[in-house]
Amino acid sequence: MSALIYIIETLLSLALFVVLARLLLQLSRADFRNPLCQAIVRLTNPLILPLRRVLPPIGKVDSASVVAVILVAALEVAVVFGLEGMGWVGLWVWLHAVALEIVRTLLWTYFYAIILYALLSLVAPGGYSPLQSILASLCEPALRPFRRLIPAIAGIDLSPLWACILIQALLILLHV
C-alpha cells in the first residue's frame, strides 16, 4: 500500500510542479516562445483553458493559473489523506495542508532551479540553452536581493549559496 501511495503522491506532486511552473513563468515574464515553456503550456492547457473561460485575469496575474495550482494541491492532499486512511480531518486542517503543500512545492522548485542555474553558469558561462533561459528568468529576481547584500568575492557569485541556505532553513521551519 505504501508503494501505491508513493506513486500517486509523486504523480500528483509532478502535476502540481508543472502547474506551479506555469504560474511562476507567467509572473516572471519568461519567454513563452521557449520550447520548454511551450511544453509546460501544452501540459497545463487542459486544466487552465476551461478555467480561463470563467475566471478573468486580475491585473497581471492569471487567476486561472492560481486557481489551478490550488485545485491540484487540494486534489493531492485529499487523495493522500484518503489513501492514508485519515478520513475527514476538518476544514482548517485540510486548508493548512493544502497551503503547506503549495509553499513546500514552491520552495523546492526554487531550490532546484537555483542549483541548476548555478551549475549551468559554472559549466557553460555565457552560453545559451532553453533551460538556462527559463532558469534565468525564474532565478534572477530571487537572487537579486542576495546580490545587493553580498557582493561577488573574487568574481565568484555566492548569492545562489545563500539563497539555497535560506530556502532550506524555511523548509526546516515548515517541518517538511
C-alpha positions as CSV (number, residue, x, y, z in Angstrom):
1,M,0.0,0.0,0.0
2,S,2.8,2.4,0.8
3,A,4.2,1.9,-2.7
4,L,0.9,2.9,-4.2
5,I,0.7,6.0,-2.0
6,Y,4.2,6.9,-3.1
7,I,3.4,6.6,-6.8
8,I,0.2,8.5,-6.6
9,E,1.7,11.2,-4.4
10,T,4.7,11.6,-6.8
11,L,2.5,11.9,-9.9
12,L,0.3,14.5,-8.2
13,S,3.4,16.3,-7.0
14,L,4.7,16.4,-10.5
15,A,1.3,17.8,-11.7
16,L,1.5,20.5,-9.0
17,F,5.0,21.3,-10.1
18,V,4.0,21.8,-13.7
19,V,1.0,24.0,-12.9
20,L,3.1,26.0,-10.4
21,A,5.9,26.3,-13.0
22,R,3.4,27.8,-15.5
23,L,2.3,30.3,-12.9
24,L,5.8,31.3,-12.0
25,L,6.9,31.6,-15.6
26,Q,3.9,33.9,-16.2
27,L,4.8,36.0,-13.2
28,S,8.5,36.2,-14.1
29,R,7.6,37.2,-17.7
30,A,9.5,34.3,-19.2
31,D,9.8,34.0,-23.0
32,F,6.9,31.6,-23.9
33,R,8.5,31.0,-27.4
34,N,11.0,28.9,-25.5
35,P,10.4,25.2,-26.3
36,L,10.3,24.2,-22.6
37,C,7.8,26.9,-21.8
38,Q,5.7,25.7,-24.7
39,A,5.8,22.2,-23.3
40,I,4.6,23.4,-19.9
41,V,1.8,25.4,-21.6
42,R,0.7,22.3,-23.6
43,L,0.7,20.1,-20.5
44,T,-1.3,22.5,-18.4
45,N,-3.8,23.8,-21.1
46,P,-6.4,21.1,-20.5
47,L,-6.8,22.4,-16.9
48,I,-6.2,26.1,-17.4
49,L,-8.1,26.9,-20.6
50,P,-11.5,25.8,-19.1
51,L,-10.8,27.8,-16.0
52,R,-9.8,30.8,-18.1
53,R,-13.3,30.9,-19.7
54,V,-14.9,31.6,-16.3
55,L,-12.0,33.4,-14.4
56,P,-10.7,36.6,-15.9
57,P,-7.2,37.8,-15.1
58,I,-6.8,40.1,-12.2
59,G,-4.3,42.8,-13.3
60,K,-1.2,41.0,-14.5
61,V,-2.0,37.8,-12.6
62,D,-3.7,34.9,-14.4
63,S,-6.3,33.9,-11.9
64,A,-7.0,30.7,-13.8
65,S,-3.4,29.6,-13.1
66,V,-3.7,30.5,-9.5
67,V,-6.9,28.5,-9.1
68,A,-5.3,25.6,-11.0
69,V,-2.4,25.5,-8.5
70,I,-4.9,25.5,-5.6
71,L,-7.0,22.8,-7.2
72,V,-4.1,20.4,-8.0
73,A,-2.7,20.9,-4.4
74,A,-6.2,20.3,-2.9
75,L,-6.6,17.1,-5.0
76,E,-3.1,15.9,-3.9
77,V,-3.8,16.5,-0.3
78,A,-7.3,14.9,-0.5
79,V,-6.1,11.8,-2.3
80,V,-3.1,11.3,0.1
81,F,-5.3,11.8,3.1
82,G,-7.8,9.3,1.7
83,L,-5.1,6.7,0.9
84,E,-3.5,7.1,4.3
85,G,-6.9,6.4,5.9
86,M,-7.1,9.8,7.6
87,G,-10.8,10.3,6.6
88,W,-12.4,13.6,7.2
89,V,-9.9,15.8,9.2
90,G,-11.7,19.1,9.3
91,L,-11.7,22.1,7.0
92,W,-8.9,24.1,8.7
93,V,-6.5,21.1,8.9
94,W,-7.2,20.3,5.2
95,L,-6.7,24.0,4.2
96,H,-3.5,24.2,6.2
97,A,-2.2,21.0,4.5
98,V,-3.1,22.5,1.0
99,A,-1.3,25.8,1.8
100,L,1.7,23.9,3.2
101,E,1.9,21.7,0.1
102,I,1.9,24.8,-2.2
103,V,4.6,26.5,-0.1
104,R,6.7,23.3,0.0
105,T,6.5,22.8,-3.7
106,L,7.3,26.4,-4.4
107,L,10.4,26.3,-2.1
108,W,11.7,23.0,-3.6
109,T,11.1,24.4,-7.1
110,Y,13.2,27.5,-6.4
111,F,15.8,25.4,-4.6
112,Y,16.4,23.1,-7.5
113,A,16.1,25.9,-10.1
114,I,18.8,27.9,-8.3
115,I,21.1,24.9,-8.0
116,L,20.6,24.1,-11.8
117,Y,21.1,27.8,-12.6
118,A,24.3,28.0,-10.7
119,L,25.6,24.7,-12.1
120,L,24.8,25.8,-15.7
121,S,26.5,29.2,-15.1
122,L,29.7,27.3,-13.9
123,V,29.7,24.7,-16.7
124,A,28.8,27.0,-19.7
125,P,29.1,30.6,-18.6
126,G,27.6,33.0,-21.2
127,G,26.2,30.0,-23.2
128,Y,22.6,29.6,-24.2
129,S,20.2,26.8,-23.8
130,P,16.4,26.8,-23.4
131,L,16.7,25.6,-19.9
132,Q,19.2,28.4,-19.0
133,S,16.9,31.0,-20.4
134,I,14.0,29.8,-18.2
135,L,16.1,29.4,-15.1
136,A,17.5,33.0,-15.6
137,S,14.0,34.5,-15.8
138,L,12.9,32.5,-12.7
139,C,16.1,32.8,-10.5
140,E,17.4,36.3,-11.2
141,P,14.5,38.1,-9.3
142,A,15.0,35.8,-6.4
143,L,18.8,36.2,-6.4
144,R,18.9,40.0,-6.8
145,P,18.3,40.8,-3.1
146,F,21.1,38.5,-2.1
147,R,23.5,40.1,-4.7
148,R,22.7,43.5,-3.2
149,L,23.7,42.3,0.3
150,I,26.5,40.0,-0.6
151,P,28.9,41.2,-3.4
152,A,30.8,38.7,-5.5
153,I,34.1,37.6,-3.9
154,A,37.0,37.4,-6.4
155,G,34.4,37.2,-9.2
156,I,32.5,34.3,-7.6
157,D,28.8,34.9,-7.1
158,L,27.8,33.4,-3.8
159,S,24.1,34.5,-3.9
160,P,22.9,31.0,-5.0
161,L,24.5,29.5,-2.0
162,W,22.9,32.0,0.4
163,A,19.5,31.7,-1.3
164,C,19.6,27.8,-1.0
165,I,20.6,28.1,2.7
166,L,17.6,30.4,3.3
167,I,15.3,28.1,1.4
168,Q,16.5,25.1,3.4
169,A,16.0,27.0,6.6
170,L,12.4,27.8,5.6
171,L,11.8,24.2,4.8
172,I,13.1,23.2,8.2
173,L,10.9,25.8,9.9
174,L,7.9,24.4,8.0
175,H,8.8,20.8,9.0
176,V,8.6,19.4,5.5
